[in-house]
């Protein structure tokens, strides 16, 4: 399985959780991260097949700093044929929640069909809220040209984390 990633160590840690159908997106996607209604940051997919989230900075794409978060807590993965995104809880002790409902561990749950925004996602006992936002290539290019998206595809901080 060829999965684009910038960190081979990360891939090695999550390989057992990744479905065989994972592949890179053609649309623009990012996770919006907020707390108490205040935007903290964006995490861009940047053509990645998946984003891993957890407490171990050397094993995940994005580190979640909360005591109820597992080392490798969850994955957001892209299904290239369905143009959809799925959330997978990696067997965390304190759970992963979509729209306030706990999802079953190790079972991919569709959170987006590749357009618009997902329901609110939370991890463990953390009060941070994550929303997957998807744009078509045309919408992304239009926003990038207007200076509303970073041109390098990196995660964009908004007000500090």
C-alpha positions in Angstrom: 0.0 0.0 0.0 1.5 3.3 -1.0 0.3 6.1 1.3 1.8 9.6 0.8 3.2 10.9 4.1 6.0 13.1 5.1 6.8 11.0 8.1 7.5 7.3 7.6 7.7 6.7 11.3 4.1 8.0 11.6 3.0 5.6 8.9 4.6 2.7 10.7 2.7 3.5 13.9 -0.8 3.8 12.2 -0.4 1.1 9.5 -2.6 -1.4 11.4 -5.5 1.1 11.6 -5.4 2.2 7.9 -8.0 0.7 5.6 -6.6 -0.7 2.3 -8.7 1.9 0.3 -7.0 5.0 1.8 -5.7 7.4 -0.9 -4.9 11.0 -1.5 -7.7 13.5 -2.0 -8.3 15.7 -5.1 -10.2 18.2 -3.1 -8.9 20.7 -0.6 -9.6 19.6 3.1 -8.6 20.9 6.5 -9.5 20.4 10.1 -10.7 23.6 11.8 -9.8 23.5 15.5 -11.6 25.7 18.1 -12.2 26.0 21.8 -15.0 27.9 23.5 -16.0 29.3 20.1 -12.6 30.7 19.5 -10.7 29.6 16.4 -7.3 28.1 17.3 -5.9 26.7 14.1 -6.4 24.9 10.8 -4.7 21.6 9.9 -4.5 21.2 6.1 -4.5 17.7 4.5 -2.2 19.0 1.7 -2.9 15.9 -0.5 -2.3 13.5 2.4 -4.3 10.3 2.5 -4.7 10.6 6.3 -4.1 12.7 9.4 -3.3 11.0 12.6 -4.2 12.6 16.0 -3.0 11.7 19.4 -0.8 12.5 22.4 2.6 11.3 21.0 4.2 14.0 18.9 6.6 11.5 17.3 3.8 9.2 16.2 1.1 11.5 14.9 0.4 14.3 12.4 -1.2 16.5 15.0 -0.5 16.3 18.8 -3.6 16.7 21.1 -2.3 17.9 24.4 -4.9 16.6 26.9 -4.6 13.8 29.6 -7.6 11.9 28.2 -6.0 11.5 24.8 -4.4 8.3 23.8 -0.9 8.2 22.2 -2.5 7.3 18.8 -6.1 8.4 19.3 -7.8 8.7 15.9 -7.3 9.0 12.2 -9.1 11.1 9.6 -8.7 9.2 6.3 -9.7 9.9 2.7 -11.5 7.4 0.4 -10.4 8.3 -3.2 -13.2 6.5 -5.1 -16.0 7.8 -2.8 -14.3 11.3 -2.5 -15.3 11.0 1.2 -13.6 11.3 4.5 -13.9 8.9 7.4 -12.9 9.1 11.1 -11.4 6.0 12.8 -11.0 5.8 16.6 -7.9 3.7 17.2 -9.2 2.0 20.3 -8.8 5.0 22.6 -9.7 4.6 26.2 -11.8 7.8 26.4 -13.4 7.8 23.0 -13.9 9.8 19.8 -17.2 11.6 19.3 -19.1 12.8 16.2 -22.0 15.1 16.9 -21.8 14.2 20.6 -22.1 10.5 19.9 -19.2 8.1 20.7 -18.1 6.1 17.7 -17.2 2.5 17.7 -13.4 1.8 17.9 -11.6 0.7 14.7 -14.7 1.2 12.5 -14.5 3.9 9.8 -17.3 6.4 10.2 -18.1 8.7 7.2 -17.8 12.4 8.3 -17.9 14.1 4.9 -18.7 13.4 1.3 -16.0 15.7 0.2 -18.0 19.0 0.2 -19.0 21.3 3.0 -18.3 20.8 6.7 -18.6 17.8 9.0 -20.4 17.6 12.3 -18.4 18.6 15.4 -15.8 16.1 16.4 -14.3 15.8 19.9 -11.7 13.5 21.4 -11.6 12.1 24.9 -12.5 14.7 27.6 -11.0 17.6 25.6 -13.2 20.6 25.0 -11.6 21.4 21.7 -13.9 21.0 18.7 -12.7 19.8 15.3 -14.6 20.3 12.0 -13.5 18.9 8.7 -14.0 21.5 5.9 -13.9 20.4 2.3 -13.7 22.6 -0.8 -13.7 21.7 -4.5 -10.4 22.5 -6.3 -12.0 25.5 -7.9 -13.3 26.9 -4.5 -9.8 26.3 -3.0 -8.0 28.1 -5.8 -10.4 31.0 -5.6 -9.8 31.3 -1.8 -6.1 30.9 -2.2 -6.0 33.7 -4.9 -7.9 35.9 -2.5 -5.4 35.2 0.3 -7.8 33.2 2.4 -5.8 29.9 2.2 -2.1 29.4 2.6 -0.4 28.8 -0.7 2.0 26.2 0.7 -0.7 23.8 2.0 0.7 23.9 5.5 -1.5 24.2 8.6 -2.4 27.8 9.3 -2.4 29.0 12.9 -5.2 31.3 13.8 -4.7 33.0 17.1 -2.4 30.5 18.6 -3.1 27.1 20.1 
